[in-house]
């Protein structure tokens, strides 16, 4: 699907303000409500807008530890990756997972009530025999930036 500058303006506005009204969105991108609504539906149908959610300030909910974990698997067969990734999808404390190249296999982002709870999670994962060879733990001391997709990097006429 080809996106133009107006589509990118719609996406940027929604990323900044997910609860904006349809009329407010139309005004922000200088379109009629009907034209904006049609573009919005097209972006949703194409799966570019994958859903709507609320940003939650976890600090207001209590104290939590955020931990980044490098994971290297013992074996690199397709079934090993599938088994590990299936576990990741089932585990709610794992809030992010990227498969990466360059010496490690995965980078996890884990949120736990405290470091002890994190260690119990790791112990459980090791006991499940998921093929984890090594893991390295990095405790997040401060999140400097957490942002959405950088839409400004896209050229609206080339996407």
N, C-alpha and C positions, 0 to 999 in steps of 0.2 A: 504494500500500500504506500502510495506516495503522499508525503506530508508537506504542507506548505507553511508559510509563516503564521497564518491564522491558527492552523492546527497546533503549532508549537506554542502559541500564546494561550490557547485553551488548556493545553497540558500543563504549562507553567503555572497558570492561575489555579488550577485544581491541585497541583502539588503544594502550592503555598497555602491554599485556603479550601480544603476539601468540602466544607459545608456551605460554600457560596451558593446562592440561589441561581437558578437558571437565568433569571432576568439579570442578576448582578454579573454573572459570567458573560452574558451577551453584551452588556455595557462595557465591561473591561476589555473585550476584544473587538469592540466596535462593529457588532453584527446585530441584525434583527434577532429577536428571541427564536423565531422559527428556524432561521438559518443556523444559528448557534446550536439549537437542539438537534438538528439533523446531523451536524458535524460531530457532536458529542455522541450520538447514537452510533455513527459510523466508526468512531474511535473505539467505542465499547465492543461493537460487533467484531472488529478486527482483532480484539484482544490487546490492543495497545494500552487501553485503560483496563487493568487487570482486576480492579476492585476499588472499594472506598474503605478507608479505615481512619481511626483516630490516633493521633500521636499521644502517647502516654508518658508523663514525666514520672519515671519509676522512683525517683528520689522522694516524691511526695507520698509514695506508698509504703516506704520503709527503707531499711538499709539492705542492700544487696551487693554481692561481689560479681563483677564481670571479669571473665577470664578468657583469654585467647589461648588456644591450644593447637600446636602443630602436631599432626598425626602422620606417622609413616607406617604403612602396612608391611607385613612380612613377605607377602606374595602379591603379585600384580596380575592375577587372572581376573577375567571379567566377573566371575562369581564372587570373588573376594570383594571387589568394589561394590557390587550389588548388595551383598550382605551388610557391609558397613553402612552404605547409604540408606538401606531400609531401617537400620537401627536409628540413624540420625533423624529420619522422618518420624519415628515413634517417640523420640525423647523430647519432651517439652522444654527441658532446661537448655537444650541446644537451640539457640535462637538464630544462628547463622552457620552456614557451612559452605565452603568453597573448595572444589577440587583444584589443586594447583600443580604447577610443574616446578622443577628446579630443586630436587632433593627431598622434598616432602610430598605427601599425597593430598592432605587436607588441612585446612585452617578452620577451626571451629570457634564460634563465639558462644560462650556459655554464661548463663545468669543463674546464680545460686544464692541462697540466703546467707551463706558465709563460706569460707575456705574449707572448713570441715565437710560441709555438705557437698562441695565440689569434689573433694577427695573421695568421698563415699561413692559418688557417681562414677568417677574414673575407676575405682576399685571394682565396681559392678561391671563396667564395660570390659575391663580386662578379664574378669571371671567368665564373661559370656563367650570368650574365645572368638572374637571378631577378627582376629588376625592382626592385632595392633603389635607392631614391632617396637616402636619408640613413640614417646609423646613428650613434648616440652610445654611447660605451663608459663604463661605470662599474665600476671594480674594487672588489670587496667586500673590505674590510679586516677585518671581523669580522661573523660571523653572530650577531646578538643573540637571535633567536628563530626556531626552526623547529618547527612544531607540526602536529598532525593537525587534522582537522575539529573546530570548536568545538561539540561536541554539546550543551553546556550552554545554547546559544542556542535550542535547540529545545524546544518545549512538547510533552511526550510524549503529550498527549491530542489535539493539533491536527495532528500530522504525518501 
